[in-house]
Amino acid sequence: MTKLFDQAIEVARRLPPDSQDDIARAVLALAGDEPDPIPLTAEERDAIARSKAAAARGEFASDEQVRAVWAKHSL
């Protein structure tokens, strides 16, 4: 294992379990050993369907709306 990878693992150890799992999934996907997909709830499937329908209609957030979300989350 490289020094950088060791450093990344040490940083990840200090994160909450859910964040650690997200990172683990990303590493496994990049390494070609992707775990089983996480099943979606009915609400999540509905939200995705609504988003796809809005995109098909050309309904997208304005630059101002996107900047407001970024500012809200300090991004």
C-alpha positions as CSV (number, residue, x, y, z in Angstrom):
1,M,0.0,0.0,0.0
2,T,1.3,3.4,-0.9
3,K,2.0,6.2,1.6
4,L,-0.8,8.3,0.1
5,F,-3.3,5.5,0.3
6,D,-2.4,4.9,4.0
7,Q,-2.9,8.6,4.6
8,A,-6.3,8.4,3.0
9,I,-7.4,5.4,5.0
10,E,-6.3,7.1,8.3
11,V,-8.4,10.2,7.4
12,A,-11.4,8.0,6.5
13,R,-11.2,6.2,9.8
14,R,-12.1,9.5,11.6
15,L,-15.3,9.9,9.5
16,P,-18.8,8.7,10.5
17,P,-19.6,5.1,9.5
18,D,-21.9,6.1,6.6
19,S,-19.1,8.3,5.1
20,Q,-16.7,5.4,5.5
21,D,-19.0,3.1,3.7
22,D,-19.4,5.6,0.8
23,I,-15.6,5.8,0.5
24,A,-15.3,2.1,0.6
25,R,-17.9,1.7,-2.2
26,A,-16.0,4.2,-4.3
27,V,-12.7,2.4,-3.8
28,L,-14.2,-1.0,-4.6
29,A,-15.8,0.4,-7.7
30,L,-12.5,2.0,-8.9
31,A,-10.6,-1.3,-8.1
32,G,-13.1,-3.2,-10.2
33,D,-14.6,-5.1,-7.3
34,E,-17.9,-3.3,-7.0
35,P,-20.3,-4.6,-4.2
36,D,-23.9,-5.3,-4.8
37,P,-26.0,-2.2,-5.5
38,I,-27.9,-0.6,-2.6
39,P,-31.6,-1.1,-3.2
40,L,-33.6,2.1,-3.6
41,T,-36.7,2.8,-1.5
42,A,-40.0,3.5,-3.3
43,E,-39.6,7.2,-2.4
44,E,-36.1,7.3,-3.9
45,R,-37.4,5.6,-7.1
46,D,-40.2,8.2,-7.3
47,A,-37.8,11.1,-6.8
48,I,-35.6,9.8,-9.6
49,A,-38.6,9.4,-11.9
50,R,-39.7,13.0,-11.2
51,S,-36.2,14.3,-11.8
52,K,-35.9,12.5,-15.1
53,A,-39.3,13.8,-16.2
54,A,-38.4,17.4,-15.3
55,A,-35.1,17.0,-17.2
56,A,-37.0,15.7,-20.2
57,R,-39.1,18.8,-20.1
58,G,-36.0,20.9,-20.0
59,E,-36.6,22.1,-16.4
60,F,-33.2,22.8,-14.8
61,A,-32.0,24.9,-12.0
62,S,-30.8,28.4,-12.9
63,D,-27.2,29.5,-12.2
64,E,-28.6,31.7,-9.4
65,Q,-30.4,28.7,-7.8
66,V,-27.2,26.6,-8.0
67,R,-25.1,29.3,-6.5
68,A,-27.6,29.6,-3.6
69,V,-27.4,25.9,-2.9
70,W,-23.6,26.0,-3.0
71,A,-23.6,29.0,-0.6
72,K,-26.0,27.3,1.8
73,H,-23.6,24.3,2.0
74,S,-20.4,26.4,2.0
75,L,-19.2,25.0,-1.3
